[in-house]
Amino acid sequence: MKNDEIVVLFSGGTDSTLTAALMAKEYRKVHLVTYDRFGFFSINNSGLNVEKLKNKFGKDKFTHQIIDINSLTKYVFYERYFRNLIKYRFFLLSNCGLCKLAMHIRTIIFCLKNGVANACDGANKAMDIFPVQMKIVIDEIKNMYSRFGVNFSTPVFNYEKHHGLEFTDRLNLEKTLSDEKKEDDPDAEKQKNTAGYKLFEMGLMPAENVKGTKLDKKMQARCFQLILFNFFVRWYYMYHRSYQQYKQATFEFFKDKINFFTQLLEDYQKKKEKSKLYKLIKPKIG
């Protein structure tokens, strides 16, 4: 396994772009992997920031692939369906987390096939309503990677969330949120520890926060299935429960899923073309 190379799960958004930029300083080769499936739109948008990264760090520093995971994602959603429906009920609607789990499974296969010893993504603590951005779930994902000799990390996990994120679509790039903050704002320094601000400092973004702007929408794929996820979490599950209850139930559901797919990955490692996972990813195998 090559320790001087790393795979980045790359959406093209600010968090994954900052992750890629940070990894470019640490590794000889950075493999940017963007995943596509039914329900994603404008997947080629991810190429915009790939070009910016290549211009800054050199075209030979990065590779970029768009890999189809449609069949794999469907299987992650529906494996042992009735058993899971009885046991976990509407947690089967955690589609944002299950989609990302499919990406992690495919990344492990990519690492095994290409002999890459490291992988990472742009998970961030500010987004911990999403299952695979919760630290307790990320720890289980790390364990899954380690079973196959791959070191998984989340380099931007502790970066701050930009203030007023929900209002950014009203702003122009020339007028950022930090411009409107008062000089005596006690949280002003925290806003310098955001992904957007760091990318601006590196010269990779035209403003300190582009989330929600037209540029942001041109940088990454769009997925509207998260609306269903938001209905499930905010309007159903957490309506009469605490976040801690939601977090624990999420952990139990995803630990079960991760254990199941760890076994399938072990089967893939042994049987290759004869394994279940191989059939789900062929012929588009990285």
C-alpha positions in Angstrom: 0.0 0.0 0.0 1.3 3.5 -0.9 1.5 5.8 2.1 2.4 8.8 0.0 -1.0 8.8 -1.7 -4.5 9.6 -0.5 -8.1 9.3 -1.8 -10.4 12.3 -1.1 -14.2 11.8 -1.4 -14.7 14.9 -3.4 -18.1 16.6 -4.0 -16.5 19.9 -5.2 -18.0 21.9 -2.3 -16.0 24.0 0.1 -15.4 21.3 2.7 -14.1 18.7 0.3 -12.2 21.3 -1.7 -10.4 22.5 1.5 -9.7 18.9 2.4 -8.1 18.3 -1.0 -6.0 21.5 -0.7 -4.7 20.5 2.8 -3.9 17.0 1.5 -2.0 18.4 -1.4 0.5 19.8 1.1 1.0 16.4 2.8 0.9 13.8 0.0 2.7 13.2 -3.3 -0.6 12.2 -5.1 -4.2 13.1 -4.3 -6.9 11.0 -5.9 -10.2 13.0 -6.0 -13.1 10.6 -6.3 -16.6 12.0 -7.1 -19.5 9.5 -6.9 -22.5 9.5 -9.1 -25.9 7.8 -8.8 -29.5 8.2 -9.8 -30.9 11.3 -8.0 -27.7 13.4 -8.4 -27.8 16.3 -10.8 -24.9 18.3 -12.5 -22.3 15.8 -11.2 -19.7 17.4 -13.6 -19.8 20.6 -11.5 -17.1 19.0 -9.4 -14.6 19.7 -12.1 -14.7 23.4 -11.5 -12.7 23.2 -8.3 -10.5 20.4 -9.6 -9.1 22.8 -12.1 -8.5 25.5 -9.4 -6.6 22.9 -7.3 -4.5 21.8 -10.2 -3.7 25.4 -11.1 -2.5 26.1 -7.5 -0.7 22.9 -6.7 0.2 21.5 -10.1 -1.7 19.4 -12.6 0.3 16.2 -11.7 -0.7 16.5 -8.0 -4.3 15.3 -8.6 -6.3 12.7 -10.4 -10.0 13.0 -10.7 -12.6 10.3 -11.4 -16.4 10.2 -11.4 -17.5 6.8 -10.4 -21.0 5.4 -10.8 -22.3 3.8 -7.5 -26.0 3.5 -8.5 -26.3 -0.3 -8.1 -24.2 -0.3 -4.9 -26.3 2.6 -3.3 -29.6 0.7 -4.0 -28.2 -2.3 -2.3 -27.0 -0.3 0.7 -30.5 1.1 1.0 -32.5 -2.1 0.6 -30.4 -5.0 1.8 -32.3 -7.1 4.4 -35.1 -4.7 3.9 -37.9 -6.3 5.8 -35.7 -7.3 8.7 -34.4 -3.7 8.9 -37.9 -2.2 8.5 -39.1 -4.2 11.5 -36.0 -3.5 13.6 -35.3 0.2 12.7 -38.6 1.3 11.2 -38.4 4.8 9.6 -34.6 5.0 10.1 -34.6 3.4 6.6 -35.3 7.0 5.4 -31.8 8.1 6.5 -30.9 8.3 2.8 -28.2 11.0 3.2 -26.2 8.7 5.5 -26.8 5.6 3.5 -25.7 7.2 0.3 -22.5 8.4 2.0 -21.9 4.9 3.4 -22.1 3.5 -0.2 -19.4 6.0 -1.1 -17.2 4.8 1.8 -17.6 1.2 0.7 -16.6 2.1 -2.8 -13.6 4.1 -1.6 -12.3 1.1 0.3 -12.6 -0.9 -2.9 -10.8 1.9 -4.8 -8.0 1.8 -2.2 -7.6 -1.9 -2.3 -7.5 -2.0 -6.1 -5.0 0.9 -6.4 -2.9 0.2 -3.3 -3.6 3.5 -1.6 -3.2 3.5 2.1 -5.1 6.7 3.0 -8.5 8.2 2.5 -10.4 11.2 3.9 -13.5 13.3 3.4 -14.9 16.7 4.2 -17.0 15.7 7.2 -17.6 18.6 9.6 -18.9 18.8 13.1 -21.3 21.6 12.3 -23.3 19.1 10.1 -23.8 16.4 12.7 -27.5 16.1 12.1 -26.3 13.9 9.2 -25.4 10.4 10.3 -21.9 10.1 8.7 -20.9 13.5 10.1 -21.4 12.4 13.7 -18.2 11.5 15.4 -19.5 8.3 16.9 -20.5 7.1 13.4 -17.2 8.4 11.9 -15.3 6.3 14.4 -17.1 3.2 13.2 -16.3 4.1 9.6 -12.7 4.5 10.5 -12.7 1.0 12.0 -14.2 -0.3 8.8 -11.3 1.3 6.8 -8.7 0.0 9.2 -9.8 -3.6 8.7 -8.5 -3.3 5.2 -5.3 -1.5 6.0 -6.5 2.0 5.1 -6.2 5.0 7.3 -9.3 7.2 7.2 -9.4 10.8 8.5 -11.6 13.9 8.5 -9.1 16.9 8.2 -11.7 19.7 8.4 -14.0 18.2 11.0 -13.2 20.8 13.6 -13.6 23.9 11.4 -16.3 26.3 12.4 -19.7 26.8 10.7 -20.0 30.2 9.1 -22.6 32.5 10.8 -25.8 33.0 9.0 -25.3 30.2 6.6 -28.9 29.9 5.8 -28.9 33.5 4.5 -25.9 33.3 2.2 -28.0 32.8 -1.0 -29.1 36.4 -0.5 -25.6 37.7 -0.7 -23.3 38.6 -3.6 -19.7 37.4 -3.6 -18.5 41.0 -3.3 -20.4 41.3 0.0 -19.7 38.4 2.4 -21.1 37.6 5.8 -17.9 38.6 7.5 -18.2 42.0 5.9 -21.4 42.6 7.8 -20.1 41.4 11.2 -19.3 44.1 13.7 -15.6 44.5 14.7 -16.4 43.9 18.4 -18.2 40.6 17.6 -16.7 38.0 20.1 -17.1 35.3 17.5 -15.2 37.2 14.8 -12.0 35.1 15.2 -14.0 31.9 14.9 -15.1 32.9 11.5 -11.5 32.9 10.3 -11.5 29.1 11.1 -14.1 28.2 8.5 -13.6 26.2 5.3 -14.7 29.2 3.2 -12.3 31.6 4.9 -9.3 29.2 4.6 -10.0 28.7 0.9 -10.2 32.5 0.4 -6.8 32.8 2.2 -5.4 30.2 -0.2 -6.7 32.1 -3.2 -9.0 29.3 -4.2 -12.3 31.2 -3.6 -13.2 34.8 -4.5 -14.8 35.5 -1.1 -14.7 34.3 2.5 -18.0 32.4 2.3 -19.6 31.2 -0.9 -22.0 28.7 0.6 -25.5 29.2 -0.9 -24.4 31.5 -3.7 -24.6 30.9 -7.4 -21.0 29.9 -7.4 -21.6 27.3 -4.7 -24.3 25.8 -6.9 -21.9 25.6 -9.8 -19.2 23.8 -7.8 -21.0 20.6 -6.8 -23.7 18.2 -7.7 -27.2 18.8 -6.4 -29.4 16.3 -4.6 -32.9 16.9 -3.5 -33.5 13.7 -1.6 -32.1 15.4 1.5 -35.6 17.0 1.7 -37.0 13.6 2.6 -34.2 13.2 5.2 -35.0 16.5 6.8 -38.7 15.7 7.0 -37.8 12.4 8.7 -35.4 13.9 11.2 -36.8 17.2 12.1 -40.6 16.8 11.6 -40.9 13.1 12.6 -38.2 11.6 14.7 -37.0 14.5 16.8 -40.5 16.0 17.2 -40.9 14.1 20.5 -37.3 13.0 21.1 -34.0 14.7 22.0 -31.0 15.0 19.8 -29.2 12.5 22.0 -31.9 9.9 21.4 -31.6 10.5 17.7 -27.8 10.3 17.9 -27.9 6.9 19.7 -30.5 5.4 17.4 -28.5 6.6 14.4 -25.4 5.0 15.8 -27.1 1.6 16.4 -28.5 1.6 12.9 -25.3 2.5 11.1 -23.1 0.2 13.2 -25.3 -2.6 12.1 -25.0 -1.5 8.5 -21.3 -1.0 8.7 -20.8 -4.5 10.3 -22.8 -6.1 7.5 -20.8 -4.4 4.7 -17.5 -5.0 6.4 -18.3 -8.7 6.0 -19.1 -8.1 2.3 -15.8 -6.2 1.9 -13.9 -9.1 3.4 -15.7 -11.4 1.0 -14.7 -9.1 -1.9 -11.1 -9.1 -0.8 -11.1 -13.0 -0.9 -13.3 -13.7 -3.9 -12.9 -10.6 -6.1 -14.9 -11.2 -9.3 -17.0 -13.8 -7.6 -18.1 -11.6 -4.7 -21.4 -9.8 -4.3 -19.8 -6.4 -4.2 -17.9 -6.9 -7.4 -21.2 -7.6 -9.2 -22.6 -4.4 -7.8 -19.7 -2.2 -9.0 -18.8 -3.7 -12.4 -18.0 -2.7 -15.0 -17.2 0.8 -13.7 -14.5 -0.3 -11.3 -11.7 2.2 -10.3 
